[in-house]
Amino acid sequence: PSRGEKIYQHRDSEEEALRAATARTFSSVALERAHCGDGLILDAEKCDDGNGKSGDGCSDKCAVEKGYLCYGVPSKCQIFCGDGVIAANETCDDGNSMGGDGCSGTCHLEYGYTCKKEPSECTILSPAK
């Protein structure tokens, strides 16, 4: 083998050793820290925002709460307007993201309408007589 091949073979074995050590380290960390609220998404967790509290999109059981989308590690959760679920600061959610139907594209009640149920069913208010 030429000198370049030896260097390449040596580099390969170093990379393999590094990958194996990283896998062992990750496995031991996962075994030690596999609990909701640590900011890591492991095992059956669907999200983990690092606080272990419900009501912010990621529950105290590390499940995505109704009406939210969560992404990233640690998880960042946000309301999903247009899913038909009234969550957090939404005053309505009719299952779409269009305005002019009583529930705005940002899931807030539009002037002159009333909305009920989930998903929201909106109707125009009758003028006062």
C-alpha positions in Angstrom: 0.0 0.0 0.0 1.1 3.5 -0.7 1.7 6.1 2.0 -1.6 7.8 1.2 -3.6 4.6 1.6 -2.1 4.0 5.1 -3.2 7.5 6.1 -6.6 6.9 4.7 -6.9 3.5 6.5 -5.7 5.1 9.8 -8.2 7.9 9.5 -11.0 5.4 8.8 -10.2 3.5 12.0 -10.1 6.7 14.0 -13.5 7.7 12.6 -14.9 4.3 13.4 -13.5 4.5 17.0 -15.0 8.0 17.4 -18.4 6.8 16.1 -18.4 3.8 18.5 -17.4 6.0 21.5 -20.1 8.5 20.6 -22.7 5.7 20.4 -21.6 4.4 23.8 -21.7 7.8 25.3 -25.2 8.6 23.9 -26.5 5.2 25.1 -25.3 5.8 28.6 -26.7 9.3 28.6 -30.0 8.0 27.3 -30.2 5.4 30.0 -29.4 7.9 32.7 -31.5 10.8 31.5 -34.6 9.2 29.8 -37.2 11.2 31.7 -39.7 13.9 30.7 -38.6 17.4 31.4 -34.9 17.1 30.6 -35.1 18.7 27.2 -34.2 15.5 25.2 -36.7 13.5 23.2 -36.1 9.9 24.1 -38.1 6.7 24.1 -41.8 7.3 23.7 -41.6 11.1 24.2 -43.3 13.1 21.4 -41.8 16.4 22.7 -39.7 17.6 25.6 -39.5 21.4 26.3 -37.4 21.0 29.4 -39.9 22.2 32.0 -42.1 19.2 32.7 -45.3 21.4 32.8 -48.5 21.1 30.9 -50.4 23.9 29.3 -47.7 25.1 27.0 -48.0 22.6 24.1 -45.9 19.8 25.6 -47.5 18.1 28.5 -45.9 16.9 31.8 -45.9 13.4 30.2 -44.0 14.8 27.1 -47.0 14.4 24.8 -48.0 17.1 22.3 -51.1 18.8 23.6 -54.3 19.2 21.6 -54.1 22.2 19.3 -50.3 22.5 19.2 -47.4 21.7 17.0 -44.0 21.0 18.6 -40.6 20.8 17.0 -36.9 20.8 17.9 -34.8 19.7 20.8 -35.6 21.0 23.4 -39.1 21.3 21.9 -40.7 24.6 21.0 -44.4 24.4 20.8 -46.9 26.8 19.1 -50.6 26.9 18.5 -51.8 25.6 15.1 -54.6 27.9 13.9 -56.8 26.1 11.5 -56.9 22.7 13.0 -60.4 23.0 14.5 -59.1 23.0 18.1 -59.4 26.1 20.3 -56.1 26.3 22.2 -54.3 28.9 24.3 -55.2 32.5 23.1 -57.4 31.4 20.2 -61.0 32.6 20.6 -62.3 30.4 17.8 -60.9 27.8 15.3 -63.1 26.8 12.5 -60.7 24.4 10.8 -59.4 26.8 8.2 -57.1 29.8 8.0 -59.3 32.1 6.0 -60.9 35.2 7.3 -64.3 36.7 6.5 -66.3 33.7 7.9 -66.5 34.8 11.5 -63.2 33.3 12.6 -60.1 35.2 11.4 -57.0 33.6 9.8 -55.3 34.1 13.2 -58.2 32.3 15.0 -59.8 35.3 16.6 -63.5 36.2 16.5 -64.4 38.7 13.8 -66.6 41.7 14.4 -70.3 41.0 13.9 -70.1 37.2 14.4 -70.6 34.7 17.1 -68.8 31.3 17.2 -69.7 28.2 19.1 -68.3 24.6 19.4 -65.1 23.0 18.3 -64.4 23.3 15.5 -66.0 26.7 15.6 -69.3 27.2 13.8 -69.7 30.9 13.2 -72.9 32.9 12.4 -73.5 36.6 11.7 -75.1 38.4 14.6 -78.6 39.7 13.9 -78.8 43.5 13.9 -80.6 45.0 17.0 -84.2 45.9 16.4 
